[in-house]
């Protein structure tokens, strides 16, 4: 399969990035939720949702787990508190995991961070916890805390963690990592350091008013523990995880492992083993002491325990009295609950809500500073109780649009459905649409002649359709943290609303609002609108809505490398119209090459909602003026419409689709790269592998090898065969064909194997023994000096002479998964040394095998080539030429 014959325009379809449930109001967007996801078929959640809501109402347990990366979370602790104990649990990840790798697709960097955020939300949908983040961008592996804090300022991490503690208000903080340097690399150490510091200082003023702006009232957690993963002998609390969750039929440990398996991009699939397992935690500080037998030891976990922080006095007594009476009504509701008669809990639920209202009113009427967090906690219980009341009454709500893409200035048909499947009538007080977070449309009434109090009888279905017009200045949907360019290793949140900061994503594009009166109580609910359609094979499919530009422009690739002597690379400009009419206009392509150079290209989109694709040569900007030249495309149509950058769609089957940061320009790198005279390069695609396309772009003849090629194809027709990073993990055909590939080398071929992980070593796929230590050898300092061990070796001379400048500009790291020991048949060619670490020589090994040559390299070409690093291209060209007899 030739890359040259299989190019396709970049996808220009945009979809939203929100995983939002039916909620009570914008103020409780991060509150507990027991109702079904909007991406599931509409319903109430049934008996399971009602029972879980009552369990949450009956207790006051709140646990916040803090780690560094998306797959650091203690899913067993989250599932234990949320599923078995009826409490509220949350995970705060310092980063979104952008510095990792991707086993299931090509996306890295910010795109990978968005995918891993989605995977975390999928995990939280299973273990029942919530998800939060700091603004830290995962810039890659570090060995020490000081090195990490050089990229992630300590005061920023502390402020962001304090923000979440004040928002979530945990009683217990569980730090995955210690504050003693344990738990691995520098980002892990930063997570432990931040967790301990935030526990100590969350109720204190921060270093600057700017950091504290927009936060909730101060809150002090009661107890601090750390996970005992790395030192089980220090555990002071051991909690069984073998209990069966009645609604899944799985043990808490199985639920936890099912949750962890959602990290598909990180190769985290787990077996859901039966049997006893224990969660182990180490006491650090709190009322339970080192002899406590529970994470919440010494903490009042009853509903009335919410009043514990009010201090002594009449307010505490009054609030506690209301909460105790609410608790009694909740106990009565739980005792009454039966699957066949869920409506029986409506009356005690309504009475418990009245007591919760009174408790909150007592707080709101007080002038004491400490009442704000208590009032917020009670408000959250009220929200859960109202959700329970909706479920018990048999009322289901749905909201959807007739399109997935919302176009500024264009109409959209919205539908709100309310189904009263309960035995008693309910009363509809208000129904309307609103747009939040995107400036789309003003709140609009959903129907004509709506009475102030409209009866919806038992068995009645209300189906209201309304055509609205999107605001002409509606902003394109994208994650709030991608709205502005990063500030080095921190996301810029300055354009985000206070209640968005630290959340996974922002508010939904459109939502339907209703007010229902049930059992004499008026409930206000919000339902995110989605797009739904019927797939003949899979049934109902639901996707989020997104605002898309009327006209989109997408320039590819993001980084263009122009090799010496080669023709000007072609730039692809894709245009996509979302208007129901043809368009024509002119594209202005401006290059800043020391002087502004304009390239004007007319375009025409003949069909409504059509597309156009243009290919133009890169402007000839002299390399001496500016090695990297940023070019920006601007498009104006006949009617004055200005194009906006596309937001490429991130679309994986296991998470909802979402847009990324779009771009209307690229970086041009003029590089002195001599290309080897090769006829055919065979390439086995690896994980998140963009390398073959990039080699193709600079003029090298790359063909992707299929399973059939590997199984019985003529390998001898290839001058060299390259194996992509981690391909031995992901490609079973490669594993099967490894013997054929080695025979190809013995017969005079050349084979380059880019970095692999332990399955490569365990499978003994190398021709001579290699061993990778645990933890693996890596050079994390991307500026680490490269010592060439054989200066006369062709790898450093032909066709490019490798010099010191070729090691400039490398990103994130030099090498990873470097062998620590190897057979004498291999010759090491490079030596690197991280600060305060021993030198390592496993980054580039070459060996003769029969008449051919075999290369294993841990150099991070999969990062350097997409970044347009000239030296990486020059060195890779030399590897391709190694052993050429022509």
N, C-alpha and C positions, 0 to 999 in steps of 0.2 A: 504494500500500500504506500504509494508515493505521497509525501507531504505536498509536493508541488501540484498534484492533481486533486487535492482534497481540501483546499481552502474554502472557507465559508464566511460570510459576513458575521460580525459580532452580533449576538442577540441584543435586541433593543426593546424587548417586552419588559415592563416594570411591574413589580407587585410589591405589596406592603411588607413591613417587617415587624408586625406586632403580634404577640401572643397574649391576648386580653380576654378575660372572662366576663361574664355578666357581673356588673358591679353596682354598687349603691349610689355612688356619686364620685366626681373627680377627686374629692378630698380623701376618699378611701381607696384610691387606685392600687395601693400596695397592701390592702387589707387581706385577711384570710378569705378564702373562697372555697365553697363546697359544691358549687354548681358546675355543670358540664362546660367544657371548653366550647367556644364558638366554632371551633373546627370539627366538632362532633355533631351528628344530627341533633336538631333541636329537641329538647325535652327538659324534664325537671331534675333529673338525676335520681329520682325515685327514693326508695327506702334507704338505700346506701347513703345518699347525700343527706337525708334527714337525720339518720342515726349519727353520722359523722358531725353534723352541725351541732346536735345536742351534746355530743361528747366534748366538742370545743367550748360550748357554753358552760359546761360544768367545771372547767378547770382553768387555772392561770399558770401555765408553764410556757416559758419562752426561751428558746436556745438559739444563739447565733454562733455559727461555725465560721472561722476565718482561715483562709489559705491563700496561696499565691496564684494558682492557675485553675482553669476549669475542671481538671480531673484530680485536684487535690482534696476535694471535699470528702468528709466522713459521711458517706451516704447512710451507713448503718445508724449513726446518731440522729441524723435528720429523720429517717424513717421511724425510728424508735419513738421520738418525741411527737412527731406529727401523726403517725398512723396508730401506734399502740397506746400512747399516753394522752392522746386528744389535745395536745398542745400546739404551739406555733413554733416552727423552726425555720431558719433561713441560713443561706450560705453567702458570705461575702468573699468574692474572689478579687484579689488586688488587680489582676489583669484578665483579659479575655483570651489569653493564650496565643497571641499573634506570632510569637517567635517559635512556635512548634512546627511540626510537619503535618502533612495531610495524606493519610493512607487511601482516601477514597476519591480524590479529585485534585485538580491543579491549583486550587486556591491557596495562597499563602498570605502572610502579612495581615493587613486590615481585613481582607476578605475572609481569611481563616478565623480571625477574631469574631466576625459576625456569625460564621457557621458554628463556632464553638459556643457562642452565646446561645444560639438556637438549641444546640445539644444540651446545654445546661437547663434550658427551659423544658425540654423534653424529659430530662431526668427529674426535674422538680414536679412535673406532672405525674410522675410515678411515686416518688417518695413523699409528696405532699408539702414540700417546703417552698420557701420563696427564694428569690435570687437577687443579689445586689453586686455592684462593682465599684472600684475606685476608678480614677481617670488614668491609671497607669497603663502604658502600652508595653507589651512583652517584647523587649528588644533582644532577647536571647539569653543564653546561659552565662552566668557569672559565678565566680568561685567564692566571693566574699561579700559580706554586708556592706563595707565601705564602697566597693566597686558598684554595687547595686544602687546605693543611695546617691551615688554620683549621677545617676540617670533618673532615679525616682526620688525627688527631694523628700526628706524625712517629714517636714512640716506638712507637705501636701498629702502624703499617705495618711498621716495622723488625722488631718482635717477631714479627709474623705471617709475614713473609718468612723470617726466621731459622728459625722453626718448620718451614717447608717445606724449606728447605735442609738442616736436620738430619735431616728424615725421608727425603728423597729422596737426599741425599748426591751431588750432581753433582760431576763434575770441572770442568765448564765451565758458566759462566753466560753467557747471551746476553741482553743488555738490548735490547729493541726500541727504546728511546729513550735518548738520551744524558743526561748529568748536567750539561749546559751550557745547558739551556733549549730545546734543539732538539726538534723532533718535534711541535710544535703546542701544544695548550691545557694548562691547569694540571694536569689529571689525568694526561696523558701525561708531563708534567715530573715529577710525583710518582712515577710508575712508574720513570723513569730514575733519579731521586734515590734511591729505595728500593733498586733493584737494585744500584747502586754501593755504597751503605752496607751492605747485607746481605752483599755479597761481602767487604767489608773486616772486618765485625764478627761474622760468624756463629759464629766459634769463641771469642768473648769473652763474658763475663757481660753480661747486659742491665741496663738502668738500674734495674729493680726486680725482686725475686723473683717478684712476682705475674705479671709478663709472661712470665717464663721457666718458670713452673710447668707441669709435664706434658710438657716438651719432651724430645726424644732428646738423646743426647750431642753435644757440640760437633763441628762439621764445618767444615773450610775448603776451599772450592772452589779449584782450582789455577789456573784461567785465567778471564779476563773479556773478553768481546767485546761489541760493540754492532752491531745491524743497520745496514747502510749504505743503507737505503732513502732516507733524506733527504739523504745526501751520498755518492753512489756513488763520487765521486772520492777519498774517503778510504779505500776498501776495501783491506785488506791480504790478505784471503783470498777467493779466488773458487773456488767449487766447482760443477762441472757438475751439473745436475739432469735431464739428458736420459736417464740410464741407465734401462733398463726393469726394473721390478719383476717378477720371473718369475711371481708368483702373481696379479697383477692384469692383467698385460700392458700396463700403463700406465707412462709415465715418472714419475719422482719428482715432477716439476713437475705432471703431470696428477693424481697422487694428492693433491698439496698443494692444487690448485684444486678438486678434488672435495671435499676436506675443508672448504675455505673456503665452498663452496656450501651447506654445512649450516646456515649462518647465515641461514636463510630470512626470519626476522622483520626482518632488517636489509638486505634487498635486495642480498645478496652473491653471487648466482648467477654463476658464471664459466664461460667456454668452456674446454674441456680441450684446449688447443692442443698439437699435435705440434711436435717440433723441439727444438733445443738452447736451454737456458736456464741461467743461472748464478745461484747464491746468493752474495751478497756481504756480507762481514762485516769489521768494523774492529777490529783488535787494541787492547786497552786495557792488559792486564796478564797475565803468565803466562810459562811457561818457553819457549814457542815464539818469543817476540819478534815484532817487527813484520815480520820476514822469513819467518815461518812460513807454510807453504802449506796449513795444515789447522787446523780448530778445535781439534783434539787434538794439535797439534804440541808435541813435547817431553814428552808424557804417555805412560806405559806403558799401552797399551790391551789388552794380553794379559790372559787370565784371571788369570795370576799377578800382574798389576799391582795387584790388590786389596790385596796385602800391602805396597804401597809406603809406606803411611802409618804402618807399624809401627816405623819407624826401624831402625837397625842392631842386630843381636843375634840370639841363637839362636831366639827366637820367630819373627822374620821369616823366617829361613832355613827353619824347620820348616814354617811355613804356606805359604811360597812353594813348597817342595818338593811338598807335597800338591797344591797348585793346578796345578803343572806336570804332575804325573802325571795329574790329572783332565783337563787340557787334552789330553794325548796320547790318552786314552781317547775323549774327545769327537771328536777328529780321526779316530780309527778308526771311530767311529759314523757320522760324516759320509761317510767314504769308503765305508762299507758300505751306506748308505741307498739303497734302490731302492723305487719305488712298489709293485712287486709283492711285496716282501718286507720290509715295515717292521719285522717282528718280529726281524730280524737285528740291530737296533741295541739290543735289550734288554740283552744281556750287557755290551757296553762301556758302556752307559748306567749299568747297575747298578754297575759298577766305578768309574766316574767319581763317582757319588754317594757311594760308600764313601770315596773320597779327599776329597771335599768335607766329608763328615761329620767326618773326621779333622782337617781344617783348622779347621773351626768349633770342634771340641772343644778344640783347642790354644788357641784364643782364649778360650773360656769358662773354661778352667782358669787363665788368666793374671790377675794383679792389675793389670796396666798399664791406665791410663785410656784409652789410645788404641785398645784392642782392641774396644770395644763397636761402633763403626761398622763395623769390618772383619768382625766376627762377623755383623752384620746383613746386610751385602752378600753374604757367603757363604750365609747362610740363604736369601736371595732366589734365589741360583743353585740351591740345593737344591730350592726350590719349583718353579722352571722345569724342572729335571731330572726331578722327580717327575711333573709334568704330561706331559713328553715320554715318560716310561715308561708312563704310562696310555694315551697315544695309540698308542705302538708296540705295546702289548699288545692293542689293539683293544677296549678296554673303554669303554662309553658309559654315562653316568649321567643320570637325569632325576628331577625332583621337582616335583610339582604338587598343587594343592588342587582341591576340587570347586566352590569359590566364589571370587570375586575379593575379596569383602568378609568380613573376619573380625570377628565380633561378640562382644564380651565376654560370657562366660557361656554362649555357644552352641556347639554342636558343629561340627566341620569334619572332613571326610574327607581324609586326606593319603595320597599314593601316592609311593613311591620305586621306581624301576625301574633295574635294573643289567643290562646286556646284554653278555655276553662274546662278541664276534664274532671274537676272536683264535683262534689255533691251539692255544694252551696253556691249561690250567686256571689260574684264579686263586682265591685263598682270601679269603673274606669274614670279617673278624675282628669287626666291630662295625657296627651300623646304628642310628641314632636320630634323632629330631627335636629341634630346639631353637629357641627364640625369642630373638633378640638385639635389644637396643635398645628393646624395647617392653614388656617385662615381661609376656609373654603366657602362656606355659605353662612348666613345668619340663621339663628334658630328659626325653624319654620313649622307651622301647625301641620299636622298630618292629615287632616280631613276637614271637610266643611261641616258646619253645624254641630260641633262637638259640645255636648252638654257639660256643665260643670261636674255632674255626677251621673254617669251613664251605666246602667246595669248590664252586666255580662252574665247571662243566665248559665246554669249548669248545662254543659254540653254545647255551649255556644262558641263559635269561632269568629273572631274579628280579623278581617284581612283588609288592610288599608294600603292603597297604593298612592304614591304622590310623585309627580315629575318636578324636579328642581333643576336649577341651573348652577353649575359650579362658578365660583367667583373667578373673574378673569386674571386675578393676580395670585391664584392659589399656588403655594409653594410645592415643589416636587417632594414627594415622600422619600425620606431616607432616614437611617438611624441618626438620632440627635447628635451623637458623638462624632459623626462624620460630616457635620454641616460646616465645620471649619478645619483647615489644615492642622495637623498635629504640631505641637510645640515640642520637637524632639521626641522624647519617650513619654509624653503626656498628651492625652486628648485635650482639646480646647473646648471647655464647657461654657464659655461666656455667652453663647447664643442660646443656651438651653434654659428652660424654665427650672425654677428651684426644685419642683417636685419630680422633674425628669432626672436630675443629676443623681447618678448612682443606680438608676433603674436599668434593666436590660435594654429596653427600647422606649420610644416615646408613646404618646397617646394615639389611639386609632384614628384613621382618617375620618370616618363617619360613625355616628352612634345614634340609635333610637332611644328616646326617653319616654318612660311611662310612669304614671302614678296610679296605683291601685289601692282601693280600700278593701281590706280584709279584716273581718272580725272587729270592725269599728276602728281599725288603725290604717292610716294612710302611709303607703310604702312608695318610695321613689327608687326606680331602677333604671339602669342604663344597659343597653345591649349593643355591642359592637356590630356594625353591619359588615357582612362578608359577601363574596360572590360564590354562588353555588351552581353546579351543573351536574348532569347525569352522565356518567361514564358507563357505557354498555357492559363493560367487563367488571368494573369495580363498584358501580352504584353511585351514590351521592359523593361528590367531591366538593370540599369547601376551601376557598382560598381567600387571603386577606385582600382588602382594597388598597389602592395606591393612587396618588395623584401623579400623573405623568405630564411632561411638557406637551404643548400642542405640536411642536416640531423638535425632534431630538437630533443631536449630532454626537457621533462617537468616532473617535480617531484611534486607529490601531496600527502598530502596537504602541505601548506606552513608552518604550525605550527602543530606539532604532540605532543599530550599529552599522556604520559605513566602513567597510574594509578597504584598505589601500588597493588602488587599482581596479576595484570592482565598480560595476555600474551603480548609479544612484538607486538606493532602495526605494521601493514604492510604498507610499502611505495610503492606507485605505480609510476613506471617510464614508461612514454609513449614515444616512439620513432616514428618519422614520417619522411619518406624519400620523397624528391621531385625529385629524380633522376629516369630516365627511365631505370633502371636496378636494379637487386637485390643487397642487401648489407648484409654483415656480419661483426661483430666486437666484441669488448669486452667493457663492462661497468666497470669502476673503481669507486667505491663508497667510498670516503674517509671521515672518521669521526675524528675530532680533539678532542680526549677525554683525553687530557694530553699527549697522545702518538698517533701517526697516525695509524689508523687501516684501512686496505684495504679490500674491498669486491669486488672480481672480478667475473663478471657475463657475460658469452657470450650471444650474441644475433644474430638473423638472420632475415632479412626481405626478404622474398622469392619473393615477387611480386614487379614489378616496381611501384614506388610511393606508396609503401605499408607502413604499420604500424606494430609496435610490442609493446606489453605491458608486463612489468615485475613487479612482486610483490615480495619484499624481506622484511624480518623483520628488524625493526630498530636496529642499533647496540646498544649493551648493554653498554652504557657509564655511569659510576657511577655518580649519582646525586651529590655526595659530592664534586667531582672535579670541576664541572661546571654545574650550573642548566640549562643553555641553550646551546646546542651544535649545531653548524652550520655544516651541511654536504653538500658536493658538489659532484655532479656526473660528470664524464668525460667519453666521449665515443670516441673511435678511431676505424675506420674501416680498412679493409684489405688494402685499397689503401691510407691509411694515412689521410683520411678525418676526421676532428675534428668536433664534434657536437657543435652546438650553442644553447643557451637557447631559448626555444619557447617564442613567444609573444602571450599570450592567446588573442583570438578574443573577442572584445566587440561588440556585434551585437544586436541592437534593431531595431524594424521595422520602427521607425520614423526618424532615422538618418543613415548616411552611416556607414558601419562597420569600425572598426579601431583596431589596435593591442595595447597591453598594455606592460608594463615592464615585461619581462620574467624572470624566475628563474630556476636554475638548482640545487637548494638545499632547505633545510628547517631547521627550528629550532625544536629541540627535547627538550621537557620539561618533566623532571621526577618529578612527583608530588605525594604526599601522599594523595590520594583520596580514601576513603572507599566508595564503591558503595552500594546502597540499594538493597536488594534482591527482585527485581520486575520482574514480568512475562511479562507485557505489559504496555508500555507507549504510550498513544495516543497523537498525536501532530497536531495542526492546524497551518499550515504554515503562518507566518506573512510576512511583507514587508522586503525585503533585509535580509532574515532570514537564517542564516547558523547554528543556534543552533541545530536543530535535527540531522544533519549530524555529528556534533561534539560530541553530546551525544552518538550517535551510534559508533563513532570511539573509545571511551573509554570503550565500552562493555555494554552499556545500550540498552535494547530492545525497540527501538523506531519505531512506525508505523505512517505514515502520514494519517490523517483522510480525506477521500474524502467527497464530498457533499452527496453521498448516505449514508456513515457512519453517518454523522451528521443528516441526514433527518430521517432515519429509522433503522440504524444499532444498534447492541447490544452494547451500551456504557458500560454496566456493566462488560464486559470482561476486561476492562482496570483498572489497579491499580490506575492510575493517568492520568489526561488529562491536557495538557499544551497548552496554547493559545499563539501564537507568537506575537511579537510586532506589533502593528497597524493592527492586523488581522481583527478587527471589522470594519475598514475602507475599506478593500480590499476584504472581503469574505462575499458575500451576504448569502451564505448557513449557515455560522456561525451566522449571525444576526438572521436568521429564526429559527435556532436550539437552540438559547440561552436558551429558556425555558426548552428544553429537557436536556441540560447540567446542569442546576440548579437542575432539578429533580434527575439527576444522583448523584449530590453531596448530596442532601437531603437523598438519599437512602444509603449513606455511602461512596460515592466516594470522590476523591480529585481533585481539579481544581486549576491550577496556571495560572493566567493571567498576562503576562508581559505587559510592559507599553503600554498604548493606548492614543490616543489623544481625542479631544473634542467630536467626533461622539460617542465614547463609553459612555461618560457622558450624552450627549444629548439623546441618545437612551435608557438610564436607564437600561443598561444591567447588572450592578452589582446587587447582591441580596439585598444589603442595600445601602442607599444613599451615594454617594461620590460626591465631588465637586473639580474640578481643576480650580485654579484661572487663570485669564488672566492678565499679562503673567503667564505662568505655573511655578510651583515650580520645581527647579532643583538645583543640586549641581554640579557646574562646575569645582571645584578644585578636581582633581582626587586623591589628597593626603589628602583631608579633613578627619579629625579624625572621626572614626565611634564609636558612643556611643551605646552600647548594652543596651536596656531598660529592657529586661528580660533575664538575663544571664542563667537561668535554663530552658529556653524554648527549646523544642526539635530542633527547627530550628538552634540552636547554639551548640547542643550537639550530635545529632544523624544523621547519623553514624560518622560524623566528628565533633570534638570539635573545634569551631571557635575561633581563637586567633588573637592577634594583627597583626601577620605576614600575615594573610589572606587578609589584606587590602593593602598590598604592591603590587606595579607593575600595578595597575589599569591604564587604558588609557583613555584619553580625558575627562571623567566625571565620577561621581559616579552614578547619577540618574537624571531622567528627567520626566516631566509630573507627578509629585508627587501630590497627592491630598492635598489640603490645609485644608479641613474639611471633616469629615466622621462620619457616624453613630456610636453610642456607641457599636454596635455589633462587630466592628473591634478593634483589639488590635494592636497598633503600636509597632514595635520591635526594630527599629533603629532610631537614631538621628544623623544628619549631620549638619554642619554649614560652609558655605563659609565665607571667610574673610570679616569682616565688614557687615555681613548679619545676620538676625535672624536665630535661629536654626529651622530645619524642621524635622518632624517625619513621613512624608507620604511616605517614600521610600519603606517600607515593612509593609503591613497590612495583618493580618490573622483574619479569622472569622469562627466560627462554623455555619454550615448551616444544620439543621436536624441532621443526623448521620455523616455527612461528614465535610470536611474543605475546605475553600475557601481562596485563597491568591491573593492579588493584589500587584505587585511590580513594582516600577519605576526604580529599579536598572538596569544599562545598560549592562545586560548580552549579548545583541546582539553585543556589542563591545568587552566585556571582554573575552568571550569564544573563538572567533576567534583569539584573541591576545595571547591565551594560559596562561591566568592568573590563577595560581593554586587555589588561594583563591576563585575566582568566581566559579570554578568547584566544590570545596568542599561545598560551600554554596548552589549551585544549587542542588547538590546531597541530601543535607539535606532537601531542600524544597520538592523534589520528595518523600522523606521518611516520610514527615509530616503526622501524623495520621495513619501510618501503624499499623494495629492491630495484625499483625503476630508476 
